[in-house]
Amino acid sequence: MTTVQEIEKAVVNLPRPELKKFREWFDKFNAETWDRQFESDILAGKLNKLADQALKDHKEGRCTEL
């Protein structure tokens, strides 16, 4: 399988038990991929500006307790 269309066709044709396994695998894969990207962005400083603004807003009382 080398194209998205081929993968889509294969997924559509999976029996229910195999689709369930695939979904569980893909959910885990997707979460791990997101976590790695998020960590990479943090280490690269891409979120520093947002964090600084959040801290400033908190200090200045512009936050609501959850």
The 8 nearest C-alpha neighbors of each residue, nearest first, counted from 0:
[[1, 5, 2, 6, 3, 9, 4, 7],
 [0, 2, 5, 3, 6, 4, 7, 9],
 [3, 1, 5, 4, 0, 6, 7, 8],
 [2, 4, 6, 5, 7, 1, 0, 8],
 [3, 5, 7, 2, 6, 8, 1, 9],
 [6, 4, 8, 2, 3, 7, 0, 9],
 [5, 7, 3, 9, 8, 4, 10, 0],
 [8, 6, 4, 10, 5, 9, 3, 11],
 [9, 7, 5, 11, 6, 10, 4, 12],
 [8, 10, 6, 12, 7, 11, 5, 13],
 [11, 9, 7, 13, 12, 8, 6, 18],
 [12, 10, 8, 9, 13, 7, 18, 6],
 [11, 13, 9, 10, 8, 14, 7, 18],
 [14, 12, 10, 18, 11, 17, 15, 9],
 [13, 15, 17, 16, 18, 12, 11, 19],
 [16, 14, 18, 17, 19, 13, 20, 12],
 [17, 15, 19, 18, 14, 20, 13, 21],
 [16, 18, 20, 19, 14, 15, 13, 21],
 [19, 17, 15, 21, 20, 16, 13, 22],
 [18, 20, 16, 22, 17, 21, 15, 23],
 [21, 19, 17, 23, 18, 22, 24, 16],
 [20, 22, 18, 24, 19, 23, 25, 17],
 [23, 21, 25, 19, 24, 20, 26, 18],
 [22, 24, 20, 26, 21, 25, 19, 27],
 [25, 23, 21, 27, 22, 26, 28, 20],
 [24, 26, 28, 22, 27, 23, 29, 21],
 [27, 25, 29, 23, 28, 24, 22, 30],
 [26, 28, 30, 24, 25, 29, 31, 23],
 [29, 27, 25, 31, 26, 30, 24, 32],
 [28, 30, 32, 26, 27, 31, 25, 33],
 [31, 29, 33, 27, 32, 28, 34, 26],
 [30, 32, 34, 28, 33, 29, 27, 35],
 [31, 33, 29, 35, 30, 34, 28, 36],
 [34, 32, 30, 36, 31, 35, 37, 29],
 [33, 35, 31, 37, 32, 36, 30, 38],
 [36, 34, 38, 32, 33, 37, 39, 31],
 [37, 35, 39, 33, 38, 34, 40, 32],
 [36, 38, 34, 40, 39, 35, 33, 41],
 [39, 37, 41, 35, 40, 36, 34, 42],
 [38, 40, 36, 42, 37, 41, 35, 43],
 [39, 41, 43, 37, 45, 38, 42, 36],
 [42, 40, 38, 44, 43, 39, 46, 45],
 [41, 43, 39, 44, 40, 38, 45, 37],
 [44, 42, 40, 41, 45, 39, 46, 38],
 [45, 43, 41, 47, 42, 46, 40, 48],
 [44, 46, 40, 43, 47, 41, 48, 42],
 [47, 45, 49, 44, 48, 41, 50, 40],
 [48, 46, 50, 44, 49, 45, 51, 41],
 [47, 49, 51, 50, 46, 52, 45, 44],
 [50, 48, 52, 46, 47, 51, 53, 45],
 [51, 49, 47, 53, 52, 48, 54, 46],
 [50, 52, 48, 54, 49, 53, 47, 55],
 [53, 51, 55, 49, 50, 54, 56, 48],
 [54, 52, 50, 56, 55, 51, 57, 49],
 [55, 53, 57, 51, 56, 52, 58, 50],
 [54, 56, 52, 58, 57, 53, 51, 59],
 [55, 57, 61, 53, 59, 54, 58, 52],
 [58, 56, 54, 60, 55, 59, 62, 61],
 [59, 57, 55, 60, 56, 54, 61, 62],
 [58, 60, 56, 57, 61, 55, 62, 54],
 [61, 59, 57, 58, 62, 56, 63, 55],
 [60, 62, 56, 59, 57, 63, 58, 55],
 [63, 61, 57, 60, 56, 64, 59, 53],
 [62, 64, 65, 61, 60, 57, 56, 59],
 [65, 63, 62, 61, 57, 60, 56, 58],
 [64, 63, 62, 57, 61, 60, 53, 56]]
